[in-house]
């Protein structure tokens, strides 16, 4: 039930007591936005009553919620909505969607017109207008403070538990740290506090282009989205591996933005000693291509960012591919020599592993109708270099495959990251997927959901809001065929 705005408070860092008390006294600046056709008593009053119950239930030592600003606006006047929300100091705006057929269209229009760098000239809702009464305004003016949107349907306001989840998400989108994992690593050899975790997800849809999302979490075991940096791009629909040049360009911009965040964090963050990359869904037949394109592109981008830094920075890279559709059934043998699934998570790193690559299996217990079965995940480590800075003088590169303690800690960190997916509060009763891949998949789905048939190029999708939302990357080699493929993909989903 604790919360924080600063990573040093969570890790018990060296911040002064006065600065710590100032950070603890912060509360989020937020607003409640509803359409002028809706009733204030039905919308706002219900939220405030449930919010009081939520705060009593959570027993906050310090209330993280400030007094909300109530905004009654016309959802069809998108130009003025854009100007007001981007010019405000709100960290999060809770938008209440009316109970009509236009609700999903309002959500899409408000999202696009508020977050996009260039104001869209069209709207999904037929009744909406896109012009503003503000003369001489800069439609691409950057919103320099952290800002995000949260939507809730009007009919949800009477559901207490659903609103509780909305309040949790409001805090997360306001860059509040809700919790952190108290890591108990078996060997205590891996410096998990000096680690970044990156998830790579290729979102495949039928027809058109595939959407690629690369999500970097600079504090992977802290329950917040404050330290997430996202970049996304498109690849052709016949590709299963990200091309080398595109991987290089995307990762270079991702890493440069992450390093910039560290530089301006005023000592809250530091550069990592190691980077764990989890790549979703790569079959054995793709491993060589993943090594020569994706892993090579990432290391090339890392080297480019290293060369721009004044101080030496040489993190270890653990590039790992996750295969989720494993045919193997792994469990235990009972006294009657019968096979049974384990009620606890299991790790298998010998006997059935490959002789050609460095891999291990993780079995996650799932419960279905009171019966337990195990879902087997296979992890293939394509790069296992670990940068050891434990002596504080000089770093040395170790190999996970040659150090049992480091390997045990590495496996434990991947398993523990399941509970680092803070957007899944309350957590599922059974483990799901490692957080880096869940975050990458979540933001890929979000990016996909805001596409329309009017989008003819990737630059139309650029976002200049300081938030965890993915920044689209239009590669320098982008041609008209790439743009037409993107437009074709947009039409296919509509």
C-alpha positions as CSV (number, residue, x, y, z in Angstrom):
1,X,0.0,0.0,0.0
2,X,3.0,2.3,-0.3
3,X,3.7,4.4,-3.3
4,X,6.5,6.6,-4.5
5,X,7.4,9.0,-7.3
6,X,11.2,8.3,-7.1
7,X,13.3,5.1,-7.6
8,X,15.7,6.1,-4.8
9,X,12.8,5.9,-2.3
10,X,12.2,2.3,-3.4
11,X,15.8,1.2,-3.4
12,X,16.6,3.1,-0.3
13,X,19.1,5.3,-2.1
14,X,21.2,8.2,-1.0
15,X,18.7,11.0,-1.5
16,X,18.6,13.6,1.2
17,X,15.8,13.4,3.8
18,X,14.4,16.7,2.7
19,X,14.1,15.7,-0.9
20,X,12.6,12.4,0.1
21,X,9.9,14.1,2.1
22,X,9.2,16.5,-0.7
23,X,8.8,13.6,-3.1
24,X,6.5,11.8,-0.6
25,X,4.3,14.8,-0.4
26,X,3.5,14.8,-4.1
27,X,0.2,13.9,-5.5
28,X,-0.9,13.5,-9.0
29,X,-2.6,16.3,-11.0
30,X,-5.4,14.8,-12.9
31,X,-8.8,15.7,-14.4
32,X,-12.1,14.1,-15.1
33,X,-13.4,14.8,-18.6
34,X,-17.0,14.1,-19.7
35,X,-19.1,15.0,-22.7
36,X,-21.6,17.9,-22.4
37,X,-24.4,15.4,-23.2
38,X,-23.7,13.4,-20.0
39,X,-25.0,14.0,-16.5
40,X,-22.4,15.3,-14.0
41,X,-24.1,13.6,-11.0
42,X,-24.1,10.3,-12.8
43,X,-20.5,10.6,-14.0
44,X,-18.3,12.7,-11.6
45,X,-20.2,12.0,-8.3
46,X,-20.0,8.2,-8.9
47,X,-16.2,8.4,-9.5
48,X,-15.5,10.5,-6.4
49,X,-17.6,8.2,-4.1
50,X,-15.8,5.1,-5.4
51,X,-12.5,6.9,-5.1
52,X,-13.1,7.5,-1.4
53,X,-13.8,3.8,-0.9
54,X,-10.7,2.9,-2.9
55,X,-8.5,5.1,-0.7
56,X,-10.0,3.7,2.5
57,X,-9.6,0.2,1.2
58,X,-5.9,0.7,0.3
59,X,-5.1,2.5,3.6
60,X,-2.6,4.9,2.0
61,X,-0.2,6.5,4.5
62,X,-0.2,9.5,2.1
63,X,-3.0,10.2,-0.3
64,X,-1.5,10.0,-3.9
65,X,-4.6,11.6,-5.5
66,X,-4.9,15.3,-5.7
67,X,-8.3,17.0,-6.1
68,X,-9.4,16.4,-9.7
69,X,-10.3,19.1,-12.1
70,X,-13.7,18.5,-13.6
71,X,-14.0,19.3,-17.4
72,X,-17.3,19.3,-19.2
73,X,-16.5,19.6,-22.9
74,X,-17.9,18.8,-26.3
75,X,-16.3,15.6,-27.5
76,X,-16.9,16.6,-31.1
77,X,-14.8,19.7,-30.8
78,X,-11.5,17.9,-31.2
79,X,-9.3,20.9,-32.0
80,X,-10.1,22.7,-28.8
81,X,-9.8,19.5,-26.8
82,X,-6.3,19.0,-28.2
83,X,-5.3,22.5,-27.3
84,X,-6.6,22.4,-23.8
85,X,-5.3,18.9,-22.8
86,X,-1.8,19.4,-24.4
87,X,-1.5,22.8,-22.8
88,X,-2.6,21.7,-19.3
89,X,-0.4,20.4,-16.5
90,X,-2.4,17.2,-15.9
91,X,-0.5,14.0,-15.7
92,X,-3.6,11.9,-16.5
93,X,-7.0,12.7,-17.8
94,X,-9.9,10.3,-17.1
95,X,-12.2,10.4,-20.0
96,X,-15.8,9.1,-19.5
97,X,-17.3,7.6,-22.7
98,X,-21.0,8.0,-23.2
99,X,-23.4,5.0,-23.6
100,X,-24.0,5.3,-27.3
101,X,-22.7,4.0,-30.6
102,X,-20.1,6.8,-30.9
103,X,-18.2,5.8,-27.7
104,X,-15.5,3.8,-29.5
105,X,-15.1,6.5,-32.1
106,X,-14.8,9.2,-29.5
107,X,-12.1,7.2,-27.8
108,X,-10.1,6.8,-31.0
109,X,-10.5,10.5,-32.1
110,X,-9.6,11.9,-28.7
111,X,-6.5,9.6,-28.5
112,X,-5.3,10.5,-32.0
113,X,-5.9,14.3,-31.8
114,X,-4.4,14.6,-28.3
115,X,-1.3,12.4,-28.7
116,X,-0.2,12.8,-32.3
117,X,2.5,15.3,-33.1
118,X,0.6,16.6,-36.2
119,X,-3.1,17.1,-35.6
120,X,-5.1,14.7,-37.8
121,X,-7.2,16.4,-40.5
122,X,-9.9,13.8,-40.3
123,X,-12.0,12.2,-37.6
124,X,-13.6,8.8,-37.2
125,X,-16.8,10.2,-35.7
126,X,-19.0,11.8,-38.4
127,X,-20.2,14.5,-36.0
128,X,-16.7,15.6,-34.9
129,X,-14.9,18.7,-36.0
130,X,-11.1,19.0,-36.3
131,X,-10.6,22.8,-36.5
132,X,-9.8,24.9,-33.5
133,X,-10.9,28.5,-32.8
134,X,-7.4,29.2,-31.6
135,X,-5.8,31.3,-34.3
136,X,-2.1,30.9,-35.2
137,X,-1.5,27.9,-33.0
138,X,1.2,25.4,-33.6
139,X,-0.5,22.1,-34.2
140,X,2.8,20.2,-33.7
141,X,3.8,22.0,-30.5
142,X,5.5,19.5,-28.1
143,X,3.8,18.7,-24.8
144,X,6.8,18.9,-22.5
145,X,5.4,17.2,-19.4
146,X,4.4,13.6,-18.7
147,X,0.8,13.1,-19.9
148,X,-1.5,10.2,-20.7
149,X,-5.2,9.4,-21.2
150,X,-7.4,6.8,-19.4
151,X,-10.8,5.9,-20.7
152,X,-13.8,4.4,-18.9
153,X,-17.3,3.7,-20.1
154,X,-20.2,5.3,-18.4
155,X,-21.8,2.0,-17.6
156,X,-18.6,0.9,-15.8
157,X,-19.0,3.7,-13.2
158,X,-21.4,1.6,-11.1
159,X,-19.0,-1.4,-10.9
160,X,-16.8,-0.9,-7.9
161,X,-14.1,-3.5,-8.6
162,X,-13.7,-2.3,-12.2
163,X,-13.3,1.3,-11.0
164,X,-10.7,0.2,-8.5
165,X,-8.6,-1.2,-11.4
166,X,-9.1,2.1,-13.3
167,X,-7.7,4.0,-10.3
168,X,-4.7,1.7,-10.2
169,X,-4.1,2.4,-13.9
170,X,-4.5,6.1,-13.3
171,X,-1.7,6.0,-10.8
172,X,0.5,4.0,-13.1
173,X,-0.1,6.4,-16.0
174,X,0.8,9.3,-13.7
175,X,4.2,7.7,-13.2
176,X,3.7,6.6,-9.7
177,X,5.6,3.6,-8.3
178,X,3.0,1.3,-6.7
179,X,5.3,-1.6,-5.6
180,X,8.6,-3.3,-6.2
181,X,9.7,-6.9,-6.1
182,X,11.9,-7.9,-3.1
183,X,14.1,-10.1,-5.2
184,X,15.5,-13.3,-3.5
185,X,18.0,-14.6,-6.1
186,X,19.4,-18.0,-5.3
187,X,23.1,-17.1,-5.8
188,X,22.8,-13.3,-5.4
189,X,25.4,-13.0,-8.2
190,X,23.4,-11.1,-10.7
191,X,23.1,-7.3,-10.1
192,X,19.4,-7.0,-10.9
193,X,19.2,-3.3,-9.9
194,X,21.7,-2.4,-12.6
195,X,19.7,-4.2,-15.3
196,X,17.4,-3.2,-18.2
197,X,15.0,-5.6,-19.8
198,X,13.8,-5.2,-23.4
199,X,10.9,-7.0,-25.0
200,X,10.7,-7.5,-28.8
201,X,7.3,-8.4,-30.3
202,X,6.2,-8.7,-33.9
203,X,2.4,-8.4,-34.0
204,X,1.2,-10.4,-36.9
205,X,-2.2,-9.7,-38.5
206,X,-3.7,-11.2,-41.7
207,X,-3.0,-9.1,-44.7
208,X,-0.8,-6.0,-44.9
209,X,2.3,-5.2,-42.8
210,X,3.4,-6.5,-39.4
211,X,3.8,-4.2,-36.5
212,X,7.1,-4.4,-34.5
213,X,7.3,-3.1,-31.0
214,X,10.5,-2.9,-28.9
215,X,9.9,-2.0,-25.3
216,X,12.7,-1.1,-22.8
217,X,12.1,-1.1,-19.1
218,X,14.9,0.7,-17.2
219,X,13.6,-0.6,-13.8
220,X,12.1,-4.0,-14.6
221,X,11.3,-5.1,-11.1
222,X,9.5,-2.0,-10.0
223,X,5.7,-1.8,-10.4
224,X,5.4,1.3,-12.6
225,X,5.5,2.3,-16.3
226,X,7.5,5.4,-15.5
227,X,10.7,3.9,-16.7
228,X,9.4,2.4,-20.0
229,X,10.6,3.6,-23.4
230,X,8.8,2.3,-26.4
231,X,9.5,2.4,-30.2
232,X,7.6,0.7,-33.0
233,X,7.8,0.3,-36.7
234,X,6.4,-1.8,-39.5
235,X,7.8,-4.7,-41.6
236,X,6.4,-6.4,-44.7
237,X,3.8,-9.1,-44.1
238,X,6.1,-11.8,-45.6
239,X,8.9,-11.1,-43.0
240,X,9.4,-13.1,-39.8
241,X,12.6,-11.4,-38.8
242,X,13.3,-7.7,-38.4
243,X,15.8,-6.5,-41.1
244,X,19.3,-5.6,-39.9
245,X,19.1,-1.9,-40.8
246,X,15.6,-1.4,-39.4
247,X,16.6,-3.1,-36.2
248,X,19.7,-0.9,-36.0
249,X,17.8,2.3,-36.6
250,X,14.9,1.4,-34.2
251,X,17.2,0.3,-31.3
252,X,19.6,3.2,-31.7
253,X,16.7,5.7,-31.2
254,X,15.3,3.6,-28.4
255,X,18.7,3.4,-26.6
256,X,19.4,7.1,-27.2
257,X,16.1,8.1,-25.7
258,X,16.6,5.8,-22.7
259,X,20.2,7.1,-22.1
260,X,18.8,10.7,-22.3
261,X,16.1,9.8,-19.7
262,X,18.9,8.6,-17.4
263,X,20.9,11.7,-18.0
264,X,18.0,14.0,-17.0
265,X,16.8,11.9,-14.0
266,X,19.0,13.9,-11.6
267,X,20.6,10.8,-10.2
268,X,17.5,8.7,-9.8
269,X,18.6,6.3,-12.6
270,X,21.9,5.0,-13.7
271,X,23.1,3.2,-16.8
272,X,22.8,-0.6,-16.6
273,X,25.6,-3.1,-16.3
274,X,23.6,-5.7,-18.3
275,X,20.7,-5.7,-20.7
276,X,18.3,-8.7,-21.0
277,X,16.4,-8.9,-24.3
278,X,13.5,-11.3,-24.6
279,X,12.3,-11.8,-28.2
280,X,8.9,-13.4,-28.6
281,X,8.2,-16.3,-31.0
282,X,11.3,-17.4,-32.9
283,X,11.3,-20.9,-34.3
284,X,14.5,-23.0,-34.6
285,X,14.6,-22.3,-38.3
286,X,14.8,-18.5,-37.7
287,X,17.5,-18.5,-35.1
288,X,20.4,-17.9,-37.5
289,X,18.5,-15.1,-39.1
290,X,17.7,-13.6,-35.7
291,X,21.4,-13.7,-34.8
292,X,22.6,-12.1,-38.0
293,X,19.9,-9.4,-38.2
294,X,18.1,-8.6,-34.9
295,X,20.9,-9.4,-32.5
296,X,23.5,-7.9,-34.8
297,X,21.4,-4.8,-35.3
298,X,20.9,-4.3,-31.6
299,X,24.7,-4.7,-30.8
300,X,25.5,-2.3,-33.7
301,X,23.0,0.2,-32.2
302,X,24.5,-0.2,-28.7
303,X,28.0,0.4,-30.1
304,X,26.8,3.5,-31.9
305,X,25.3,4.9,-28.6
306,X,28.5,3.9,-26.7
307,X,30.7,5.9,-29.1
308,X,28.6,9.0,-28.5
309,X,29.1,8.8,-24.7
310,X,32.0,10.5,-22.9
311,X,32.3,7.8,-20.3
312,X,32.9,4.2,-21.0
313,X,29.7,2.1,-21.0
314,X,29.9,-1.6,-22.0
315,X,26.9,-3.5,-20.7
316,X,26.6,-7.3,-21.1
317,X,23.9,-8.4,-23.5
318,X,21.7,-11.5,-22.9
319,X,19.7,-11.9,-26.1
320,X,17.1,-14.6,-25.5
321,X,14.3,-16.0,-27.7
322,X,11.1,-17.3,-26.2
323,X,9.2,-20.2,-27.8
324,X,5.8,-20.6,-26.2
325,X,4.3,-23.4,-28.3
326,X,6.5,-26.3,-27.1
327,X,5.2,-29.8,-27.7
328,X,7.0,-31.1,-24.6
329,X,5.1,-32.1,-21.4
330,X,7.2,-31.7,-18.4
331,X,6.2,-32.8,-14.9
332,X,7.0,-35.2,-12.1
333,X,6.6,-39.0,-11.6
334,X,4.4,-40.0,-8.7
335,X,4.7,-43.0,-6.4
336,X,2.6,-45.0,-8.8
337,X,5.0,-44.2,-11.7
338,X,2.3,-42.0,-13.1
339,X,3.0,-38.6,-14.8
340,X,1.7,-35.5,-13.1
341,X,2.1,-31.8,-13.5
342,X,3.9,-29.9,-10.7
343,X,2.0,-27.4,-8.7
344,X,5.2,-25.3,-8.6
345,X,7.1,-23.7,-11.4
346,X,9.9,-25.9,-12.8
347,X,13.2,-25.3,-14.6
348,X,14.8,-27.9,-16.9
349,X,18.3,-27.1,-18.2
350,X,19.7,-30.5,-19.0
351,X,18.8,-33.9,-20.6
352,X,16.1,-32.6,-23.0
353,X,17.9,-29.4,-24.0
354,X,19.6,-28.8,-27.3
355,X,23.2,-29.8,-28.1
356,X,23.4,-27.1,-30.8
357,X,22.4,-24.0,-28.7
358,X,22.1,-22.8,-25.1
359,X,18.5,-23.3,-24.0
360,X,16.4,-24.2,-21.0
361,X,12.7,-24.9,-20.3
362,X,10.4,-23.2,-17.8
363,X,7.1,-24.9,-16.8
364,X,4.4,-22.7,-15.4
365,X,1.6,-24.3,-13.5
366,X,-1.9,-23.5,-14.8
367,X,-5.1,-24.3,-13.0
368,X,-8.2,-25.1,-15.0
369,X,-11.4,-26.4,-13.4
370,X,-9.4,-27.5,-10.3
371,X,-7.0,-29.5,-12.4
372,X,-3.3,-28.4,-12.7
373,X,-1.5,-28.6,-16.0
374,X,1.9,-27.2,-17.0
375,X,2.6,-24.8,-19.8
376,X,6.1,-25.2,-21.1
377,X,8.1,-22.3,-22.4
378,X,11.5,-22.7,-24.0
379,X,14.2,-20.0,-23.7
380,X,17.1,-20.0,-26.2
381,X,20.0,-17.7,-25.1
382,X,21.8,-16.5,-28.2
383,X,24.1,-14.1,-26.3
384,X,25.0,-14.8,-22.7
385,X,27.7,-12.2,-21.9
386,X,27.4,-10.8,-18.4
387,X,29.3,-7.6,-17.4
388,X,30.5,-8.2,-13.8
389,X,31.3,-4.9,-12.0
390,X,31.2,-6.4,-8.5
391,X,34.8,-5.4,-7.5
392,X,34.0,-1.7,-8.3
393,X,37.4,-1.3,-10.1
394,X,37.1,-2.8,-13.5
395,X,34.5,-4.8,-15.3
396,X,34.9,-8.3,-16.7
397,X,32.8,-10.2,-19.1
398,X,31.5,-13.6,-17.8
399,X,29.3,-16.2,-19.5
400,X,26.0,-17.4,-18.1
401,X,26.6,-20.8,-19.6
402,X,29.8,-21.1,-17.6
403,X,28.6,-19.8,-14.2
404,X,25.9,-21.8,-12.4
405,X,25.1,-19.0,-10.0
406,X,24.6,-16.4,-12.6
407,X,22.5,-18.8,-14.7
408,X,20.2,-19.6,-11.7
409,X,19.8,-15.9,-11.0
410,X,19.1,-15.2,-14.6
411,X,16.3,-17.8,-14.7
412,X,14.9,-16.5,-11.5
413,X,14.8,-13.0,-12.8
414,X,12.9,-14.0,-15.9
415,X,10.4,-16.0,-13.8
416,X,10.0,-13.1,-11.3
417,X,9.4,-10.6,-14.1
418,X,6.0,-12.1,-14.6
419,X,4.9,-10.1,-11.6
420,X,6.6,-7.0,-13.0
421,X,3.8,-6.5,-15.5
422,X,2.1,-3.7,-13.4
423,X,-0.7,-3.2,-15.9
424,X,-2.1,-6.6,-14.7
425,X,-3.0,-5.5,-11.2
426,X,-4.6,-7.5,-9.6
427,X,-2.2,-10.2,-10.6
428,X,-3.5,-13.5,-12.1
429,X,-3.7,-16.5,-9.8
430,X,-1.3,-18.4,-12.2
431,X,1.8,-17.1,-13.9
432,X,1.5,-15.8,-17.4
433,X,4.4,-14.4,-19.5
434,X,7.6,-12.5,-18.7
435,X,6.8,-8.8,-18.3
436,X,9.1,-7.5,-21.2
437,X,7.1,-9.4,-23.7
438,X,3.8,-8.6,-22.1
439,X,4.6,-4.9,-22.2
440,X,5.8,-5.1,-25.9
441,X,2.6,-6.9,-26.8
442,X,0.4,-4.5,-24.9
443,X,1.8,-1.4,-26.6
444,X,1.8,-3.1,-30.0
445,X,-1.9,-3.8,-29.7
446,X,-2.5,-0.2,-28.5
447,X,-0.6,1.1,-31.6
448,X,-2.5,-1.2,-33.9
449,X,-5.8,-0.1,-32.4
450,X,-5.3,3.6,-33.2
451,X,-4.7,3.0,-36.9
452,X,-7.4,4.1,-39.4
453,X,-7.8,4.0,-43.2
454,X,-6.8,7.6,-43.4
455,X,-3.2,6.8,-42.3
456,X,-1.1,6.7,-45.5
457,X,2.4,7.0,-43.9
458,X,4.2,6.3,-40.7
459,X,5.0,9.9,-40.0
460,X,1.2,10.5,-39.5
461,X,1.5,8.4,-36.4
462,X,4.3,10.2,-34.6
463,X,3.7,11.1,-31.0
464,X,5.6,13.9,-29.1
465,X,4.0,13.3,-25.7
466,X,6.2,12.3,-22.8
467,X,4.6,9.0,-21.9
468,X,5.2,5.3,-22.2
469,X,3.3,5.2,-25.5
470,X,5.4,3.9,-28.4
471,X,7.2,6.3,-30.7
472,X,6.8,5.3,-34.3
473,X,10.1,5.0,-36.3
474,X,10.0,5.8,-40.0
475,X,13.3,4.3,-41.3
476,X,15.5,6.4,-43.6
477,X,15.1,3.7,-46.3
478,X,11.3,4.0,-46.1
479,X,9.8,4.0,-49.7
480,X,6.4,4.6,-51.1
481,X,5.8,0.9,-51.2
482,X,6.4,0.7,-47.5
483,X,3.8,3.5,-47.0
484,X,1.3,1.8,-49.2
485,X,1.8,-1.5,-47.4
486,X,1.1,0.3,-44.1
487,X,-2.1,1.8,-45.6
488,X,-3.1,-1.6,-46.8
489,X,-2.6,-3.0,-43.3
490,X,-4.8,-0.2,-41.9
491,X,-7.6,-1.0,-44.3
492,X,-7.4,-4.7,-43.5
493,X,-8.0,-4.1,-39.7
494,X,-10.9,-1.6,-40.3
